[in-house]
Amino acid sequence: MNFYVEKDLLLKTLLTVDSTITVKSANYILSLSLFNVSKDKLEIVTTDKDIMMKSSIKVNASKQFSFLVNGKKLANIIKEFPKGDVTVCVDDNFSISISSKLLKGNYTLVGMPKGEFPEFIKIQESIAFDIDQIDFKEMIRKVAYSVANDNIKPAFCGIFFTMDENTKLTAVATDAKRLSLFSIPVDSSLKLKEGVIVPKKAIGEIYRLLSDSGKCVFSIGMNMCSVKIENTEIVSRLVDGQFPNYKQVIPREFTETIAINREKFLETIRRIMIFTKEPFYKVSFKLENDVLYIYSEYPEFGKAEEELSVITTNNSTMEFVLSANYLYESVREMDEEEIEMKILMPTSPIMIKPKKRKDELFIVMPVQSKNE
């Protein structure tokens, strides 16, 4: 049993699907890659139980067959081969030989029969969205930084996708101290009755696969979702949990709106943050006469202070304390030249958004002095 394939094409496909594999899997079979070979197609499948990925390429094969192999080892071997076709031969004992006409050598890996390797999951009763890859990629980038890093509250460990009455697909992420939201228009004939939470690992894999051109298909089922990009598909379990009512977190009333140049604000925060410390990265703000004073002081570091000219709606005077790290991560992902900070009072959640864009916002809770 053998097949012939161009070296770079096989290597690219192996590297695409291999990232889902957990290095120290309790089930050895899940540390391997499944090769399904037909006369003109090779399909490679990997899984860690929660995520499955498959990618297919054209090959020339002698017959239809399947086998398991350590994909990382195979990729490392193929990587060092010269350009051109490689031949992969599998004998009756699932010993796998890799060769090239340009090499005088013998490279053999130990393989296994397909056995109990899981079948690739097909989502039933799904809602499917056609989305431009560049839009989906932007959506993930705009909110992923707010996903929680711990598993105390599973519902916070992913991105929540939902649809509103305006037929917009909205992505929301929160770790209870901050919240980010981004929306894009989708097909008005589609309705997502209830939102779903896609886990953090799956989000990372999806983002890695997305490019800046072409479309993808985002499908959502009862407890699974999938994203299909050209010849590659990733399927993931959804997070089982209730996402918080994010609409209740978003402030509706403000006493002051501060317009700031985004780039100057980022540069200032980056400098002031050097004079803060983990985990809160506390930075103090004082608004007075269209000037925003930004400062931080710790006896063991020293102190830093800058002032920025801003435009306010009500010429208010107020002081508040925020996390410099949270601010930097959110403002860095905004693309407009000018941003707005909307404030009700110093102890209330603060909204930060691009001045001209309505479908993107960030909410951050003020840092309380009792935390340190």
Secondary structure in CASP SS format (residue, H / E / C, confidence):
PFRMAT SS
TARGET T0000
AUTHOR 0000-0000-0000
METHOD secondary structure of the structure
MODEL  1
M C 1.00
N E 1.00
F E 1.00
Y E 1.00
V E 1.00
E E 1.00
K H 1.00
D H 1.00
L H 1.00
L H 1.00
L H 1.00
K H 1.00
T H 1.00
L H 1.00
L H 1.00
T H 1.00
V H 1.00
D H 1.00
S C 1.00
T C 1.00
I C 1.00
T C 1.00
V C 1.00
K C 1.00
S C 1.00
A C 1.00
N C 1.00
Y H 1.00
I H 1.00
L H 1.00
S H 1.00
L C 1.00
S E 1.00
L E 1.00
F E 1.00
N E 1.00
V E 1.00
S C 1.00
K C 1.00
D C 1.00
K E 1.00
L E 1.00
E E 1.00
I E 1.00
V E 1.00
T E 1.00
T E 1.00
D C 1.00
K C 1.00
D C 1.00
I E 1.00
M E 1.00
M E 1.00
K E 1.00
S E 1.00
S E 1.00
I E 1.00
K E 1.00
V C 1.00
N E 1.00
A E 1.00
S C 1.00
K C 1.00
Q C 1.00
F E 1.00
S E 1.00
F E 1.00
L E 1.00
V E 1.00
N C 1.00
G H 1.00
K H 1.00
K H 1.00
L H 1.00
A H 1.00
N H 1.00
I H 1.00
I H 1.00
K H 1.00
E C 1.00
F C 1.00
P C 1.00
K C 1.00
G C 1.00
D E 1.00
V E 1.00
T E 1.00
V E 1.00
C E 1.00
V E 1.00
D C 1.00
D C 1.00
N C 1.00
F C 1.00
S E 1.00
I E 1.00
S E 1.00
I E 1.00
S E 1.00
S C 1.00
K C 1.00
L C 1.00
L C 1.00
K C 1.00
G C 1.00
N C 1.00
Y E 1.00
T E 1.00
L E 1.00
V E 1.00
G C 1.00
M E 1.00
P C 1.00
K C 1.00
G C 1.00
E C 1.00
F C 1.00
P C 1.00
E C 1.00
F C 1.00
I C 1.00
K C 1.00
I C 1.00
Q C 1.00
E C 1.00
S C 1.00
I E 1.00
A E 1.00
F E 1.00
D E 1.00
I E 1.00
D E 1.00
Q H 1.00
I H 1.00
D H 1.00
F H 1.00
K H 1.00
E H 1.00
M H 1.00
I H 1.00
R H 1.00
K H 1.00
V H 1.00
A H 1.00
Y H 1.00
S H 1.00
V C 1.00
A C 1.00
N C 1.00
D C 1.00
N C 1.00
I C 1.00
K C 1.00
P H 1.00
A H 1.00
F H 1.00
C C 1.00
G E 1.00
I E 1.00
F E 1.00
F E 1.00
T E 1.00
M E 1.00
D C 1.00
E C 1.00
N C 1.00
T C 1.00
K E 1.00
L E 1.00
T E 1.00
A E 1.00
V E 1.00
A E 1.00
T E 1.00
D C 1.00
A C 1.00
K C 1.00
R E 1.00
L E 1.00
S E 1.00
L E 1.00
F E 1.00
S E 1.00
I E 1.00
P E 1.00
V C 1.00
D C 1.00
S C 1.00
S C 1.00
L C 1.00
K C 1.00
L C 1.00
K C 1.00
E C 1.00
G C 1.00
V E 1.00
I E 1.00
V E 1.00
P E 1.00
K H 1.00
K H 1.00
A H 1.00
I H 1.00
G H 1.00
E H 1.00
I H 1.00
Y H 1.00
R H 1.00
L H 1.00
L C 1.00
S C 1.00
D C 1.00
S C 1.00
G C 1.00
K E 1.00
C E 1.00
V E 1.00
F E 1.00
S E 1.00
I E 1.00
G C 1.00
M C 1.00
N C 1.00
M E 1.00
C E 1.00
S E 1.00
V E 1.00
K E 1.00
I E 1.00
E C 1.00
N C 1.00
T E 1.00
E E 1.00
I E 1.00
V E 1.00
S E 1.00
R E 1.00
L C 1.00
V C 1.00
D C 1.00
G C 1.00
Q C 1.00
F C 1.00
P C 1.00
N C 1.00
Y H 1.00
K H 1.00
Q H 1.00
V H 1.00
I C 1.00
P C 1.00
R C 1.00
E C 1.00
F C 1.00
T C 1.00
E E 1.00
T E 1.00
I E 1.00
A E 1.00
I E 1.00
N E 1.00
R H 1.00
E H 1.00
K H 1.00
F H 1.00
L H 1.00
E H 1.00
T H 1.00
I H 1.00
R H 1.00
R H 1.00
I H 1.00
M H 1.00
I H 1.00
F H 1.00
T C 1.00
K C 1.00
E C 1.00
P C 1.00
F C 1.00
Y C 1.00
K E 1.00
V E 1.00
S E 1.00
F E 1.00
K E 1.00
L E 1.00
E E 1.00
N C 1.00
D C 1.00
V E 1.00
L E 1.00
Y E 1.00
I E 1.00
Y E 1.00
S E 1.00
E E 1.00
Y E 1.00
P C 1.00
E C 1.00
F C 1.00
G E 1.00
K E 1.00
A E 1.00
E E 1.00
E E 1.00
E E 1.00
L E 1.00
S E 1.00
V C 1.00
I E 1.00
T E 1.00
T C 1.00
N C 1.00
N C 1.00
S C 1.00
T C 1.00
M E 1.00
E E 1.00
F E 1.00
V E 1.00
L E 1.00
S E 1.00
A H 1.00
N H 1.00
Y H 1.00
L H 1.00
Y H 1.00
E H 1.00
S H 1.00
V H 1.00
R H 1.00
E C 1.00
M C 1.00
D C 1.00
E C 1.00
E C 1.00
E E 1.00
I E 1.00
E E 1.00
M E 1.00
K E 1.00
I E 1.00
L C 1.00
M C 1.00
P C 1.00
T C 1.00
S C 1.00
P C 1.00
I E 1.00
M E 1.00
I E 1.00
K E 1.00
P E 1.00
K C 1.00
K C 1.00
R C 1.00
K C 1.00
D C 1.00
E E 1.00
L E 1.00
F E 1.00
I E 1.00
V E 1.00
M C 1.00
P C 1.00
V C 1.00
Q C 1.00
S H 1.00
K H 1.00
N H 1.00
E C 1.00
END
